[in-house]
Amino acid sequence: MVADLCGIKTQDMKIILTGSLGHISKPLATELVQQGHEVVVISSKPDKQAEIEALGATAAIGSIKDVDFLTSAFTGADAVYCMEPPGASGFFDPNFDIMAEIREMCEAYIQAIQRSGVKRVVHLSSIGAHTDKGNGILKFHYAAEQIFNSLPPDVSIIFMRPVGFYYNLFSFIPVIKSQGIIAANYGIEKEPWVSPFDIASTIAKEIVKPFEGRRVLYIASEELTGNEVASILGEAIGKPDLKWVVISDEQTLNGMLSIGMNKSIAEGLVEMNAGRRNHILYEDFYRHRPELGKVKMRDFAKEFAVVYHQNN
């Protein structure tokens, strides 16, 4: 049996996905199952098993930090998709060390890939992973790519580097409700945004193709200024005059610290956003600018409006 993907015939494959049923992994699993592939979804949560199986995939329940578990899950796979959840629940833990957390996950992946004999890897990285300077919290993606690049050359890797996710805009809902604005330390110029559905679609297309060596692929859906974003979201939530107000780095940092965010995480987020303003984040993106995806901000705005009104 073969799957037909955009006119390319590919043999059915066994593909392992990390990321449980997250924003990317769920639509990715759905698409690959529909193509006829054998899909295994790794999740640390036993209560996700039934939902994974309902998609037509197989659930593998365990921790991505457990090398023996990962090795068993990866063995016999034609390709694996690896991502490192950033541990957002730790962002308000003063002792949380995101670099140590990411390093532990990546080193487990490296060992499991080598032990299992997997030769094709798609790794979810990020915009800003081309450098370890001026990118703030995103330097953990740079570190992750360096760890994956330590794999032997016979392991082929595609590093997927999406830009800022649409769903990060949900974090602005409280300030929209309390102050009637979106406030951030970036947003003057046009910059790229991406839908997780476009990310999933791109990964689904690439992971089933034969590939060799190491390659970087950027993913974006639309380019907009802050006020263009605010206009689209404002229209969707019934606030057509919604504005995007650019505030200082200091104001942004103080706001994050005031709600109890880990200081190093807050500083990393502020520096990351400053990197959007001074183009550090996007310098490599614009050298390798991709074709934009199908899902636009107006599509996401419908989802944003539902969440916005649910929290009333």
C-alpha positions in Angstrom: 0.0 0.0 0.0 1.2 3.5 -0.8 0.2 7.0 0.3 -0.2 9.7 -2.3 1.2 13.1 -1.1 1.0 15.9 -3.6 1.6 13.5 -6.4 4.6 11.8 -4.6 4.1 8.1 -4.0 5.6 7.1 -0.6 5.6 3.7 1.0 3.6 3.4 4.2 6.0 4.2 7.1 6.3 3.7 10.8 6.6 7.2 12.2 7.1 8.1 15.9 5.8 11.5 17.1 6.7 13.2 20.4 4.6 16.0 21.8 1.6 14.0 22.9 -1.6 15.7 21.5 -0.2 19.2 21.5 -0.9 22.1 19.1 1.4 20.5 16.4 1.5 16.8 17.2 -2.3 16.2 17.1 -2.9 17.6 13.6 0.4 16.0 12.5 -0.7 12.6 13.8 -4.1 13.0 12.2 -2.7 13.8 8.8 -0.1 11.0 8.8 -2.8 8.5 9.9 -5.0 9.7 7.1 -2.1 9.1 4.7 -2.0 5.5 5.8 1.1 5.5 7.9 1.6 3.6 11.1 1.8 6.4 13.7 3.0 6.1 17.3 2.4 9.1 19.6 4.5 9.4 22.7 2.8 11.0 25.7 3.7 11.2 29.4 0.1 11.2 30.3 -1.8 7.9 30.5 -5.1 9.7 30.2 -4.2 10.6 26.6 -4.1 7.0 25.5 -7.8 6.7 24.5 -7.7 10.0 22.6 -4.5 9.0 20.7 -6.1 5.7 19.8 -9.2 7.4 18.6 -7.1 9.2 16.0 -6.0 5.8 14.6 -2.5 6.0 16.2 -0.8 3.9 18.8 0.0 5.4 22.2 3.4 4.9 23.8 3.1 6.2 27.4 6.3 7.3 29.1 8.9 10.0 29.6 11.0 11.5 26.9 13.8 11.7 29.5 13.7 7.9 29.9 16.3 6.6 27.4 15.3 2.9 27.7 11.6 3.9 27.0 12.5 6.1 24.1 14.9 3.5 22.6 12.1 0.9 22.7 9.6 3.3 21.1 12.0 4.4 18.4 13.2 0.9 17.4 11.9 -0.1 14.0 10.8 3.4 13.1 11.4 4.8 9.6 11.4 8.3 11.0 11.0 10.1 14.3 9.7 13.6 15.1 11.4 15.1 18.2 10.3 18.2 20.1 11.2 19.5 23.5 8.3 20.9 25.5 9.6 24.1 27.0 8.2 23.3 30.5 6.0 26.5 30.7 4.6 25.3 34.0 8.1 25.9 35.4 8.2 29.6 34.2 6.9 30.6 37.6 9.2 28.3 39.6 12.2 30.4 40.8 14.5 27.3 40.6 13.5 26.3 37.1 16.5 26.0 34.7 15.2 25.8 31.2 18.7 25.1 29.6 19.3 22.1 31.9 15.8 20.8 31.2 16.2 21.0 27.4 19.7 19.6 27.6 18.4 16.5 29.5 15.7 15.9 27.0 18.0 16.3 24.0 20.6 14.0 25.4 18.0 11.3 26.0 16.9 11.7 22.3 20.5 11.4 21.1 21.1 8.2 23.0 17.8 6.7 21.9 18.3 7.5 18.3 21.7 5.9 18.3 20.6 2.8 20.2 17.5 2.3 18.1 19.3 2.8 14.8 16.9 5.5 13.5 18.4 7.3 10.5 15.8 10.0 9.7 14.9 12.7 12.3 12.7 15.8 12.0 13.4 18.1 14.9 11.2 21.0 16.0 13.4 24.0 16.5 12.6 27.7 16.2 13.3 31.0 14.7 16.4 32.4 16.3 18.1 29.0 16.6 20.8 30.1 14.2 22.6 32.0 17.0 23.2 32.0 20.7 23.4 35.7 21.1 20.6 38.3 21.3 17.8 35.7 21.0 17.0 35.5 24.7 15.1 32.4 25.8 15.4 31.0 22.3 19.0 30.2 22.8 17.8 26.8 24.2 16.8 26.0 20.6 20.4 26.8 19.4 21.7 24.5 22.1 19.3 21.8 21.1 20.4 21.9 17.5 24.0 21.7 18.5 23.3 18.5 20.5 21.4 16.9 17.6 24.2 17.9 15.2 26.5 15.7 17.4 24.8 12.6 16.0 26.8 10.6 13.4 26.6 11.9 9.8 24.6 8.9 8.7 21.6 10.2 10.7 19.7 12.7 8.5 18.0 15.6 10.2 15.6 18.3 9.1 15.5 21.2 11.6 12.1 22.9 11.5 12.3 26.5 12.5 8.8 28.0 12.8 8.3 31.7 13.7 6.1 33.1 16.4 3.0 31.0 17.0 -0.4 32.6 16.6 -1.6 31.0 19.8 1.0 33.0 21.8 -1.4 35.9 21.3 -3.7 34.3 23.9 -1.4 35.6 26.6 -2.6 39.1 25.7 -6.2 38.4 26.7 -5.9 39.6 30.3 -4.4 43.0 29.3 -7.0 43.4 26.5 -9.7 43.0 29.1 -8.1 45.1 31.8 -6.6 47.9 29.7 -8.3 47.6 26.2 -4.9 47.3 24.4 -2.3 44.8 23.4 1.0 45.9 25.1 4.4 44.4 24.1 8.0 45.5 23.6 7.9 44.7 19.9 5.4 45.0 17.0 6.2 48.2 15.1 7.4 46.5 11.9 5.9 43.6 9.9 7.1 40.3 11.2 6.1 36.7 10.5 3.6 34.6 12.4 2.7 30.9 12.0 -0.2 28.6 12.6 0.6 25.2 14.2 -1.6 23.7 11.4 0.9 25.0 8.8 3.7 23.6 10.9 2.1 20.2 11.1 1.3 20.2 7.4 4.9 21.0 6.5 6.3 18.3 8.8 3.8 15.8 7.4 5.0 16.6 3.9 8.7 16.4 4.7 8.9 13.5 7.1 7.6 11.0 4.5 10.1 12.0 1.8 13.5 10.5 1.5 16.1 13.0 2.9 19.7 13.0 3.6 22.2 15.2 5.4 21.2 18.2 7.6 18.8 20.8 6.5 17.0 23.8 8.0 13.5 24.7 7.0 11.7 27.9 8.1 7.9 27.9 8.5 5.6 31.0 8.5 2.0 31.7 7.6 1.7 35.5 7.4 3.6 38.7 8.0 1.9 41.5 9.9 2.6 44.6 12.0 1.4 44.7 15.6 -1.4 47.0 14.7 -2.5 44.8 11.8 -2.7 41.9 14.3 -4.6 44.1 16.8 -7.0 45.2 14.1 -7.8 41.6 13.0 -8.2 40.3 16.6 -10.2 43.4 17.6 -12.6 43.0 14.8 -13.1 39.3 15.8 -13.8 40.1 19.5 -16.0 43.1 19.0 -13.3 45.7 19.7 -12.6 47.2 16.3 -10.5 50.0 17.9 -8.1 47.6 19.6 -4.5 49.0 19.3 -1.1 47.4 19.7 1.0 49.6 22.0 4.8 49.2 22.1 6.2 49.5 25.6 9.8 49.5 26.9 11.8 46.5 27.7 11.8 47.6 31.3 8.0 47.9 31.5 7.7 44.4 29.9 10.2 42.9 32.4 8.5 44.6 35.4 5.1 43.3 34.2 6.4 39.7 34.0 8.1 39.9 37.4 5.0 41.4 39.0 3.0 38.2 38.3 5.8 36.0 39.7 7.6 34.8 36.7 11.1 33.3 37.1 13.6 36.1 36.7 15.8 34.4 34.1 12.8 33.3 32.1 11.4 36.8 32.1 14.7 38.3 31.1 15.0 35.8 28.3 11.5 36.6 27.0 12.3 40.3 27.0 15.6 39.8 25.2 13.8 37.5 22.7 11.3 40.2 21.9 14.0 42.8 21.6 15.6 40.5 19.1 12.4 40.8 17.0 12.8 44.6 17.0 16.5 44.7 16.0 16.1 41.8 13.5 18.5 39.4 15.2 15.7 36.8 15.3 14.9 37.2 11.6 18.2 37.7 9.9 18.6 34.1 8.9 14.8 33.7 8.2 14.9 36.4 5.6 17.9 34.8 4.0 15.9 31.6 3.6 12.4 33.0 3.5 9.8 30.2 2.9 6.6 30.2 1.0 3.9 31.4 3.4 1.4 28.8 4.6 -2.4 28.7 4.2 -3.7 29.6 7.6 -3.9 33.3 8.1 -4.4 35.5 11.1 -8.1 36.0 10.3 -8.5 32.2 10.5 -6.9 32.2 13.9 -8.9 35.2 15.0 -12.0 33.0 15.1 -10.4 30.7 17.6 -9.1 33.7 19.5 -12.6 35.2 19.8 -14.0 31.9 21.2 -11.3 31.8 23.9 -11.6 35.5 24.7 -15.4 35.3 25.2 -15.1 32.0 27.2 -13.0 33.9 29.8 -15.6 36.6 30.3 
